[in-house]
Amino acid sequence: MKLDPIATLQLQLARLPGIGPRSAARLAFYIIKTSQAQGKNANLAEDLAQSLLDVQKEVRLCRECQNLCTEEYCSICRDPRRDQSTLCVVEAVPDMQALEKSGTFRGLYHVLHGVLAPLEGVGPEELKLEYLLDRTKNKSVEEVIIATNANVDGDATALYLASLLEPQELRITRLAMGVPLGSELEYLDSATLSRALLERKDMVNT
Amino acid sequence: MKLDPIATLQLQLARLPGIGPRSAARLAFYIIKTSQAQGKNANLAEDLAQSLLDVQKEVRLCRECQNLCTEEYCSICRDPRRDQSTLCVVEAVPDMQALEKSGTFRGLYHVLHGVLAPLEGVGPEELKLEYLLDRTKNKSVEEVIIATNANVDGDATALYLASLLEPQELRITRLAMGVPLGSELEYLDSATLSRALLERKDMVNT
C-alpha cells in the first residue's frame, strides 16, 4: 500500500541533515499550504522538485579539481587567468567557496571530498590521494596550500598530505592559524590564543 | 541564461521557512554529495522531488472539514464511529493532529486554515466562516469546541467565532487554560499562572 503523500514528504524531508521529524512536519505543511494557495509561492513544491532533479542530473565532478560543476571542467579550472602554479587543497566544496569569497587566492583548487578519519573508515584510498599526487607531479605546480579545517581530522590530513608531497620538490604551506579578525581576546578559546602566542609575528624587522 | 543548478537548488531551499541562505547551501551540498555517492541515501534528491510532486498533485482539502487529504472526504469525516455531534474548530492541520494524538477527542473537526489577523489583512471572509456556520446549522451538531491557539490572534478569533455562533442553540466551549502538565510553577510565565489562579477548580464538592 502506498503511504499517504503528506507523511511521505515528511519522511523525505527528515532525511536532510539537521531536520528532525518536527521540522520536517512544519516544512511539509508549509509546502502544502503554499501549493494550495494562489500566492507568489504557489509553485514552491514544483520548483524545488525540479531543481532537485536538475541537480541530480546535471551536477558532476570537475575532471581536474573535483569541484562540483555541470561541464567536464569547472569554471575555475577553465579560467586561463588563474595561477596554474599554486594548488589549494580543501576538504569540501563549501570550503573552496569560502576561500573564493575572500578574493585573495588566484590559483587552482583540489577538493578532497572528505578528510582522513580512521575511526569512520575514511583512509587515504577514499580520498583518492594518488590523483592529487599525479596533479602535483605532472603539472607546473610550485606550491601546494593545504587548507583543511583547523580541527583534529583536518590537522591529521594536513600532516599526512605534507608527508606524501614531501618527495616532490614543492613548497608546501598551510593556512595561518591565530586570532580571527574582529574577535576579542576575552572571548577567544585558549587553544586559539595559545597558538596565536606561539606563532606570534615580528612587527618590526630587527 | 539558465542559472547554475546548484545555485538554483540553494535558492529554492531558502524559500522554505526557517531556512536561510547558509542552511540552504548546507542542505544543497548534502543533497548533491549523497546523490554523487552510492550509499543508502543516493536516491534522496529523486525521492524528495517525487514526494514534492505527489503532494502537489494529490493533496487537497476535505470537502467537509477542510483537512488535508487525498480523497474527497478525509479519513476522520469518513469514519462513522466519530461523534457527529461535536465539532472542534482549529486554526491549522498540525493543531488537529496534535489533538488527535491526545486521543481524547472523538468528534469531527473544522480547520480554519488561518486566524483573524486584521493587521495582516486576514478578516472573517478569508477564513470562510460562512461555511462553518452552514455546517453547524445543517448538521446534528450540539457542541462547538473552539481550539484556536492561546495567543492574541487565537483569542480574538475565538471570541469572534463565539459571537457568530451564539444565535444558534449550541454549546460553545473553549479549551481549558492553565498550568501545563509536568511543568514546574517556578519556571512558568506569569500570564499562565495568573490565568490558572483565576480559573482554579474546586477539589472537594462543597
Boltz contact constraints between the chains, C-beta under 6 A:
constraints:
  - contact:
      token1: [A, 5]
      token2: [B, 54]
      max_distance: 6.0
  - contact:
      token1: [A, 5]
      token2: [B, 55]
      max_distance: 6.0
  - contact:
      token1: [A, 5]
      token2: [B, 58]
      max_distance: 6.0
  - contact:
      token1: [A, 5]
      token2: [B, 59]
      max_distance: 6.0
  - contact:
      token1: [A, 8]
      token2: [B, 51]
      max_distance: 6.0
  - contact:
      token1: [A, 9]
      token2: [B, 51]
      max_distance: 6.0
  - contact:
      token1: [A, 9]
      token2: [B, 55]
      max_distance: 6.0
  - contact:
      token1: [A, 12]
      token2: [B, 47]
      max_distance: 6.0
  - contact:
      token1: [A, 12]
      token2: [B, 48]
      max_distance: 6.0
  - contact:
      token1: [A, 12]
      token2: [B, 51]
      max_distance: 6.0
  - contact:
      token1: [A, 15]
      token2: [B, 44]
      max_distance: 6.0
  - contact:
      token1: [A, 16]
      token2: [B, 27]
      max_distance: 6.0
  - contact:
      token1: [A, 17]
      token2: [B, 30]
      max_distance: 6.0
  - contact:
      token1: [A, 27]
      token2: [B, 16]
      max_distance: 6.0
  - contact:
      token1: [A, 29]
      token2: [B, 94]
      max_distance: 6.0
  - contact:
      token1: [A, 30]
      token2: [B, 17]
      max_distance: 6.0
  - contact:
      token1: [A, 32]
      token2: [B, 55]
      max_distance: 6.0
  - contact:
      token1: [A, 32]
      token2: [B, 59]
      max_distance: 6.0
  - contact:
      token1: [A, 35]
      token2: [B, 56]
      max_distance: 6.0
  - contact:
      token1: [A, 44]
      token2: [B, 15]
      max_distance: 6.0
  - contact:
      token1: [A, 45]
      token2: [B, 52]
      max_distance: 6.0
  - contact:
      token1: [A, 45]
      token2: [B, 56]
      max_distance: 6.0
  - contact:
      token1: [A, 46]
      token2: [B, 56]
      max_distance: 6.0
  - contact:
      token1: [A, 47]
      token2: [B, 12]
      max_distance: 6.0
  - contact:
      token1: [A, 48]
      token2: [B, 12]
      max_distance: 6.0
  - contact:
      token1: [A, 48]
      token2: [B, 52]
      max_distance: 6.0
  - contact:
      token1: [A, 49]
      token2: [B, 49]
      max_distance: 6.0
  - contact:
      token1: [A, 49]
      token2: [B, 52]
      max_distance: 6.0
  - contact:
      token1: [A, 49]
      token2: [B, 53]
      max_distance: 6.0
  - contact:
      token1: [A, 51]
      token2: [B, 8]
      max_distance: 6.0
  - contact:
      token1: [A, 51]
      token2: [B, 9]
      max_distance: 6.0
  - contact:
      token1: [A, 51]
      token2: [B, 12]
      max_distance: 6.0
  - contact:
      token1: [A, 52]
      token2: [B, 45]
      max_distance: 6.0
  - contact:
      token1: [A, 52]
      token2: [B, 48]
      max_distance: 6.0
  - contact:
      token1: [A, 52]
      token2: [B, 49]
      max_distance: 6.0
  - contact:
      token1: [A, 53]
      token2: [B, 49]
      max_distance: 6.0
  - contact:
      token1: [A, 54]
      token2: [B, 5]
      max_distance: 6.0
  - contact:
      token1: [A, 55]
      token2: [B, 5]
      max_distance: 6.0
  - contact:
      token1: [A, 55]
      token2: [B, 9]
      max_distance: 6.0
  - contact:
      token1: [A, 55]
      token2: [B, 32]
      max_distance: 6.0
  - contact:
      token1: [A, 56]
      token2: [B, 35]
      max_distance: 6.0
  - contact:
      token1: [A, 56]
      token2: [B, 45]
      max_distance: 6.0
  - contact:
      token1: [A, 56]
      token2: [B, 46]
      max_distance: 6.0
  - contact:
      token1: [A, 58]
      token2: [B, 5]
      max_distance: 6.0
  - contact:
      token1: [A, 59]
      token2: [B, 5]
      max_distance: 6.0
  - contact:
      token1: [A, 59]
      token2: [B, 32]
      max_distance: 6.0
  - contact:
      token1: [A, 94]
      token2: [B, 29]
      max_distance: 6.0
